[in-house]
Amino acid sequence: METLGLQILSIHGIPPCNFHSKTSMGSTLTQKRANPFHHRHTQRDRIVKWRISVVQAVKEDYELKQMKDVTAARKRWELLVREGKVKPLIPREAGYAIQLSDKTLLDVRPATERQKAWVKGSTWIPIFDADSGFDIGTLSKRASNFMMGGWWSGVPTLSYNKEFLSKVKEKFPDDVDLIVACQKGLRSLAACEILLSAGYRNLFWVQGGLEAAEEEDLQREGPQPLKFAGIGGLSEFLGWTDQQRLAAAKEGWKYRIVFSARLIGLFVVADGLFLAARKMGDYFQDIRPH
């Protein structure tokens, strides 16, 4: 009952603690007369807490539904591969197919990953891309994504590209051999499912995504290795991603020095901001009229 913002009263309408003595009852009634808004504020606080609990419950239900949807989708995609409707290729096999069989690689990654590294000669049509809208719903999603770890991973808020299928149809006939690739291998399976339902039958999927590719597997263009195209945020800046740790193990201490220096610099900046905030607080405290 309390969670619904309703007061719990005794059968006589008086809280149990007021039965101890007449003095306590009288003092309580005196306090209520002195503060007529006490009951109103208490009820309002309970209503606010109830609304917060409802919002949290709705959010948890939504996140649970998303997890179930993703699990169901992965099962469908894996079934496409098992049934042979989508043929898996490791990155090295994909590289051979592009060079020797003149197959086309369809890159379905968002722009944030594509601009860092891409396969030479590939066609880019994202199935999901960064949401650039400024409406309330989009801004809310961005804030939620940032608070849920986007600040650390650098992963932007993505939305489905409604023009994905139409652009693929404009570019390729349905009998062409298409090698579909994304960064980690999941979004490309989603793209294969859509293309398969649209009549494309010669579909190949890069297993593990471009992140699993070694430098010699595919002809790369762009400023970064394909493995690094999917990382970002503070974790990339500090060199704390799995991809960067593997690179550090290969390249040795010079690679580690760069990111150790960044970490030290981050601590120095944070300490400087903290001291500046304290000084500003002391300054405003001194100039505040007494």
N, C-alpha and C positions, 0 to 999 in steps of 0.2 A: 504493500500500500504506500509506503514512503516513497518508493521509486516513482509512483504515479503522482506525486505531489500532494497527496491527501494526508491530513493530520490524523494521528491515532489518539483517540481520547478514551478515557475510562467511562464506565457506564454512567457515572454521575456528571461527566463533563469536566472533571477536574483531574489534572495530572496526579499520578500516585504519590509523588514526592510531597504534595501539599497536605497529605493526611497526617504528617508527623506531628504537627502542632498547629494550634490556631495562629500562633505568631508567624510561622512560616507561610501559612495561607494568607494572612493579612499582608505580609510583606510582598508576597508574589502579586496579589491583586493591586497593591499600591504601585509596584513596578509597572504593571500592565497599564494602569491609569496614567502613569507618568510617561509611558512610551506607547501611544496608541497605534503606532505603525509596526510594532514588533511582530504581530501575527501576519501582517501583509508581507513584510520583508521575508519572514521565514517561509511562507508559502511560495513566494516568487523564487527564492533560492532553490527550493525543492523542485519547482517546475523547470528551472534552468538545468539542474542536474539531470532530471529525467530526459529532457530534450537532448542533452549531450550523450546520455547513454543510448538513446534511440539512434542518433547519428552514428555512433560507434558501432552499434549492432548492424545497421544497414551497410556500413562500409565493410565490416567483416564478412557479411553475406555476399557482397559484391566481389570481394577478393576471392572468397571461396568458390564462387561461380566461375570467375575467370580461371582459377586453377583447374577446375573440372573441365572447362571448355578446352583449355590447352592440352590437358591429358587426353581427352577424346580426339582432338585434332591430330595429335601425334600418333595415336593408334591407327587412325585412318591413313595417315601418310606412310607409316611403316608397312601397312597392308598393300599400298600401291607398289612399294618396292618388292615385297615378298611375292606378289602376284606377277611381277615382271612388267607391269604397265609403265613403270619408271625404272630406267636402268642406272644403277649406281656406278660412278667412276671415282677413283681416287684422284687427287690433283695431278699426279704425274701422268696417269692415263688420259686425263682431260687435255693435258698439254700435247701429248702425242696425237690425239684425235684432232685437235685444232691444226696442228702442223701438217699431218700426213693425210687426213681425210677431209680437210677444209670444212670442218664443222664450225658452226657459229656458237660463241659463248654469250649467253644472255645474262647480264649482270643485273640482279634485282635488288641490290643494296641501296640504302638511302644515300643522299648526297654527301652527308658528313663522312661516310666511309669511302665512297667512290673518289672523292677529291684527294684523298691521301695516297691511294694506290689503286691501279686497275690493270687488267690484262690487256695487252696490246691487241688491237683489232676487235675488242669486245663491244657489244651493243648494250647500252645502259637504259633500262626501263625499270624504275623502282616499283616494287609492289607496295612498300610502305615508305613514306618519306616524312621528314621533319614537319611538324604542324606549325605553320607560320601565322596562324590566325591570332587576332587580338580580342576575340569575344570572351565573355565571362567564362564559358565552359572550357575554352582552350587555356586561358590563363590559370584556371583552377587546376587543370591537368598538369600544366607545367610546374606549378608550385608543389603539387603532390609528388610528381616525379623527382623534383629536386630534393624534397625532404626525404623521400624513400631511397635515396642513394645516388641520384643523378649527379650531385655535386662531386661524388667520389669517382664514379665510373665514367661520367661524361656522356652517358647515353641520353639522347634527346627524346622528347615526346613525339611519338610517331603516330601517323594516321594512315589508313588504307588509301591507296591511290586509285580512285574510281576510274581513271583513264588507262589503267594498266593493260587490261585485256584489249581494249580498242587500239591502243598504240602497238601492241604486239601484232595484232591482225593487220594493221597498216604496213608493218615492216616485213612480216614473214607469212608465207602460205602455210596451211596446216599440215602439209606433207614434208616440211623441211626438218632436218635433224637439228635439234636445239639442245645445247648443253647449258643447263640452268645452274647458276651459282649465286650464293650470298656469302656472308662473312663466316657464319658458323654452321650452316647447313640446314637450318629450320625454315627460314623464310623462303628459301628456294623450293623446299618441298611443298609449302603452301602455294607457291606459284605454279608448280607442276600440277597440283590438284585442279587449279583453275583452268590451266591450259588443256589438261586432259578432258575436262568437262566441255571445253569449247571445240573439241575435235582434233586436237594435236595428239599424234600417236607416237612420234619418234622423239621421245623425251629422255634426256640423260641428266642425272643429278650428281653434282660434285659433293661426294661424301665428306663430311667434316668441314665443308666450306673452304673459302680461300685462306682462312686462318691456318689450315692444315698444310698448306703448300710450302715447300721449300723454294729457295730462290731459283734453283735450276729447273723446277717443275714447269713453270709458266713464264712466258715473256712479260715481264712487268714494266709498267710505266708509272710515273708519279714520284713524289718526294720521299715516301716511306716504303718499307717492306710490306708485302701483303699481310703478314702476320700482325702488324701494328695498326692496320687500318681501322680495327674495331675498338681500340682502346682510347681513353680520353680522361678528362677531369683531373682531379688532384692525384689520383693513383698513377696516371701516366706521367705527370709532372715530377713525382717523387720516384718513379721507376719501380713501383711496387706491384706491377702486373705480372702474371705468370710468363707472358711473352718476353717481357724485359728481363726477368730473372734468368730465363734460358739464354738470352743474348749475352747477359753479363757473365754467365758461366763459360761461354765460348770465347768472349773477347777479353776477359781478364780484369785486372784491377783498374785500368784506365776508365773503363765504362762505369765502374762502381764509384770512382772519385767524382764524376760529374753529378750523379744523383745524390751522393752524400753531401756535396757542396750545396745543392738545392735544398736539402733537408735542413742544413744548418742555417741557410739564408732564410728559410721559412720561420724557424724559431726566432731568429734575430728580429725579423719584421714583426712577428706576433708580440715579442717582448717590447719592442719599441712602441707599438700601438697601445699596449697595456699601460706603459709608463706615461704616454701622452694623454691617455684618457684620465689617469689619476691626476695629472697636473691640471688638466682642464677642470676636473671636478673641484680641486682645491681652489682654483682661481675663481670659479663662479661662487664658491662658498664664501670667499673673502669679500667679493664685491656685492654680495647679497645684502640689502639693507636690514639692519637689526631693529 
